[in-house]
Structures are given as structure tokens and as C-alpha cells.
Amino acid sequence: MSELEITEQTQIKRGRKRGSYNRQLIYNIIDEALVSYIGMVVKGRPFVMPTSHWRDGDKIYWHGGSKSRMVAGAENQPVCLTLALLDGLVMARSAFHHSVNYRSVMIFGTPEKIVDEAEKARQLEIFIDRVAPNRWKELRPMQSKELTATGILSMPINEASAKLRAAPPADDEQDYNWPVWAGVLPLKRIWGEAEPCPRMTGDWEAPNPPAP
Ligand SMILES: Cc1cc2nc3c(=O)[nH]c(=O)nc-3n(C[C@H](O)[C@H](O)[C@H](O)COP(=O)(O)OP(=O)(O)OC[C@H]3O[C@@H](n4cnc5c(N)ncnc54)[C@H](O)[C@@H]3O)c2cc1C
């Protein structure tokens, strides 16, 4: 898959060797992350809101109350969406060289609101099925008033960068003999056992969660 064009905004200045503009790599990180942060300026002040996102082709989406700041406030405004996966703690021989292994993405763009009701429903189906495949079809169908109350924004993934660290500590040469443990403490994410709703009226099987 193609490489994204580097812009003034996405030019990585610090730690360039960790940067990537590979579209597929960026998509893989977006698809694995379940939480993202929408950053924008509201009335002259920075405002960063955590949310969940999904991807459909070359666009990233998020949703919320149709009048919420994250949706109505971000529509047609410059936005920076950030997401990160923490893969490990990097324990060096000096405090200065401690670090983290990670994969992160930043996307710049101007989101647009989806107005077509059928497209809104299609996107919500993609969102639900991303966390539990085929769940949409098992659910009570979406009502028109629920669709109206839900705002969905989409943003093209054209101006974006990824940054990755996957390496042991990088200490100063003279420190490698320092008598302390050094290395990486990898972080593994696992789902716990499903907790059925106390009001469930049947013996239904729990959905499989996405890869953590
Ligand atoms: C979990 C986590 C913990 C981190 N902890 C630290 C820390 O403690 N100290 C520290 O200095 N850095 C840390 N980083 C790295 C940090 O995100 C920045 O990359 C780094 O600080 C350089 O910042 P800068 O302002 O010089 O970026 P610049 O290089 O000036 O940024 C220019 C452009 O590069 C791209 N870019 C920069 N950083 C990232 C990124 N992380 N992901 C995707 N694109 C990026 C963006 O397009 C950005 O607009 C951490 C990253 C993660 C994911």
C-alpha cells in the first residue's frame, strides 16, 4: 500500500527513524486501537476528548450525541486525532534513557458530518461489528430517533504519521556495565471473562472480543 505524502504538519522532527508514513501500517495501528483522542481548538483553547473510532476504507470515523462538542463542535473544524498502543516499558540503566515501546498515529484533517441516514446506519454497523463481528444483525434494529440523536463524523486519512519504538534500552556506552537490571517489560492486553447482564432473559453466548 502507498506511502502518505509528508506535509509540514506531519514532518517528524524528533526521532525520525521511528516515523512511518506507510498507509497500511497506519491502518493496522488504527484498527488495533480502541481509544483515540480528538484534539481541536474551541474558543481559542485546546480541547482533547477521548473516544472510540473506527475505519472504513481510507476514512476514520467517530460518533457521539449529535449536539456534543466532539461531534457538532468538530464538524468542519481543523482536528488532530491521536491514538497510541503501549507495548512495553523500557528500563534503562539511567533514568534519562528510560522509554516506552509503542505504536502511535496522528491524523490531521477537517471532519465532515454524515447526513444520509442509510450511510449513518451502515457506519454504525461497521462500528459495532468491529468490536464483535456480526453483532449488528443480532441487535434490536436501530430506531429513526436514535439515528437522529447520533452524530457521526468522518475524516480522510491523508495527512497522517505513525511512530513506533520496538527495541531494548539504548544506554550511554559507558553505562552498559552499571549493576542494575535493564530490558523491556512487555505489556500484554487480555480480556477478562465475560460478565453477563443480571437482567439477561436467555442463555445467550457472549460475543468474542476483538484482538486486544
Ligand atoms: C505512550 C507514549 C509515551 C511517550 N512518552 C514520551 C516521553 O515521555 N517523552 C517524549 O519526549 N516523548 C514521548 N513519546 C513520543 C512523543 O509522542 C513524541 O513523538 C516526541 O515527544 C516528539 O515530540 P515533538 O513535539 O518533538 O514532535 P515533532 O517531531 O515536532 O512532531 C512533528 C510531527 O511528527 C508526527 N509525530 C510526532 N510524534 C508522533 C507520534 N508519537 N505518533 C505519530 N506521529 C507523531 C506528527 O505528525 C507531528 O505533527 C511518547 C509516545 C507514546 C506513544
Ligand as a Chemical Component Dictionary entry (heavy atoms), coordinates in Angstrom:
data_LIG
# 
_chem_comp.id                   LIG 
_chem_comp.type                 NON-POLYMER 
_chem_comp.pdbx_formal_charge   0 
_chem_comp.three_letter_code    LIG 
# 
loop_
_chem_comp_atom.comp_id 
_chem_comp_atom.atom_id 
_chem_comp_atom.alt_atom_id 
_chem_comp_atom.type_symbol 
_chem_comp_atom.charge 
_chem_comp_atom.model_Cartn_x 
_chem_comp_atom.model_Cartn_y 
_chem_comp_atom.model_Cartn_z 
_chem_comp_atom.pdbx_ordinal 
LIG C1  C1  C 0 2.877 6.072  25.036 1  
LIG C2  C2  C 0 3.878 7.107  24.573 2  
LIG C3  C3  C 0 4.727 7.693  25.505 3  
LIG C4  C4  C 0 5.665 8.653  25.104 4  
LIG N1  N1  N 0 6.444 9.232  26.044 5  
LIG C5  C5  C 0 7.274 10.220 25.710 6  
LIG C6  C6  C 0 8.021 10.940 26.701 7  
LIG O1  O1  O 0 7.923 10.670 27.892 8  
LIG N2  N2  N 0 8.835 11.931 26.281 9  
LIG C7  C7  C 0 8.951 12.251 24.966 10 
LIG O2  O2  O 0 9.708 13.176 24.626 11 
LIG N3  N3  N 0 8.256 11.606 24.015 12 
LIG C8  C8  C 0 7.429 10.615 24.352 13 
LIG N4  N4  N 0 6.700 9.979  23.377 14 
LIG C9  C9  C 0 6.902 10.372 21.982 15 
LIG C10 C10 C 0 6.078 11.632 21.679 16 
LIG O3  O3  O 0 4.775 11.206 21.245 17 
LIG C11 C11 C 0 6.667 12.483 20.569 18 
LIG O4  O4  O 0 6.859 11.716 19.406 19 
LIG C12 C12 C 0 8.011 13.101 20.926 20 
LIG O5  O5  O 0 7.960 13.703 22.207 21 
LIG C13 C13 C 0 8.426 14.140 19.904 22 
LIG O6  O6  O 0 7.598 15.269 20.099 23 
LIG P1  P1  P 0 7.829 16.608 19.234 24 
LIG O7  O7  O 0 6.892 17.630 19.781 25 
LIG O8  O8  O 0 9.288 16.933 19.166 26 
LIG O9  O9  O 0 7.268 16.103 17.832 27 
LIG P2  P2  P 0 7.646 16.560 16.375 28 
LIG O10 O10 O 0 8.631 15.605 15.804 29 
LIG O11 O11 O 0 7.964 18.016 16.336 30 
LIG O12 O12 O 0 6.226 16.339 15.675 31 
LIG C14 C14 C 0 6.037 16.687 14.324 32 
LIG C15 C15 C 0 5.070 15.748 13.699 33 
LIG O13 O13 O 0 5.573 14.421 13.809 34 
LIG C16 C16 C 0 4.496 13.498 13.979 35 
LIG N5  N5  N 0 4.613 12.830 15.293 36 
LIG C17 C17 C 0 5.314 13.204 16.380 37 
LIG N6  N6  N 0 5.155 12.332 17.392 38 
LIG C18 C18 C 0 4.330 11.372 16.929 39 
LIG C19 C19 C 0 3.802 10.206 17.499 40 
LIG N7  N7  N 0 4.095 9.823  18.776 41 
LIG N8  N8  N 0 2.994 9.441  16.736 42 
LIG C20 C20 C 0 2.679 9.767  15.467 43 
LIG N9  N9  N 0 3.158 10.876 14.873 44 
LIG C21 C21 C 0 3.979 11.672 15.591 45 
LIG C22 C22 C 0 3.212 14.336 13.915 46 
LIG O14 O14 O 0 2.751 14.350 12.588 47 
LIG C23 C23 C 0 3.702 15.699 14.361 48 
LIG O15 O15 O 0 2.852 16.734 13.950 49 
LIG C24 C24 C 0 5.758 9.014  23.735 50 
LIG C25 C25 C 0 4.910 8.416  22.800 51 
LIG C26 C26 C 0 3.982 7.471  23.211 52 
LIG C27 C27 C 0 3.079 6.856  22.189 53 
# 
loop_
_chem_comp_bond.comp_id 
_chem_comp_bond.atom_id_1 
_chem_comp_bond.atom_id_2 
_chem_comp_bond.value_order 
_chem_comp_bond.pdbx_ordinal 
LIG C1  C2  SING 1  
LIG C2  C3  SING 2  
LIG C2  C26 DOUB 3  
LIG C3  C4  DOUB 4  
LIG C4  N1  SING 5  
LIG C4  C24 SING 6  
LIG N1  C5  DOUB 7  
LIG C5  C6  SING 8  
LIG C5  C8  SING 9  
LIG C6  O1  DOUB 10 
LIG C6  N2  SING 11 
LIG N2  C7  SING 12 
LIG C7  O2  DOUB 13 
LIG C7  N3  SING 14 
LIG N3  C8  DOUB 15 
LIG C8  N4  SING 16 
LIG N4  C9  SING 17 
LIG N4  C24 SING 18 
LIG C9  C10 SING 19 
LIG C10 O3  SING 20 
LIG C10 C11 SING 21 
LIG C11 O4  SING 22 
LIG C11 C12 SING 23 
LIG C12 O5  SING 24 
LIG C12 C13 SING 25 
LIG C13 O6  SING 26 
LIG O6  P1  SING 27 
LIG P1  O7  DOUB 28 
LIG P1  O8  SING 29 
LIG P1  O9  SING 30 
LIG O9  P2  SING 31 
LIG P2  O10 DOUB 32 
LIG P2  O11 SING 33 
LIG P2  O12 SING 34 
LIG O12 C14 SING 35 
LIG C14 C15 SING 36 
LIG C15 O13 SING 37 
LIG C15 C23 SING 38 
LIG O13 C16 SING 39 
LIG C16 N5  SING 40 
LIG C16 C22 SING 41 
LIG N5  C17 SING 42 
LIG N5  C21 SING 43 
LIG C17 N6  DOUB 44 
LIG N6  C18 SING 45 
LIG C18 C19 SING 46 
LIG C18 C21 DOUB 47 
LIG C19 N7  SING 48 
LIG C19 N8  DOUB 49 
LIG N8  C20 SING 50 
LIG C20 N9  DOUB 51 
LIG N9  C21 SING 52 
LIG C22 O14 SING 53 
LIG C22 C23 SING 54 
LIG C23 O15 SING 55 
LIG C24 C25 DOUB 56 
LIG C25 C26 SING 57 
LIG C26 C27 SING 58 
# 
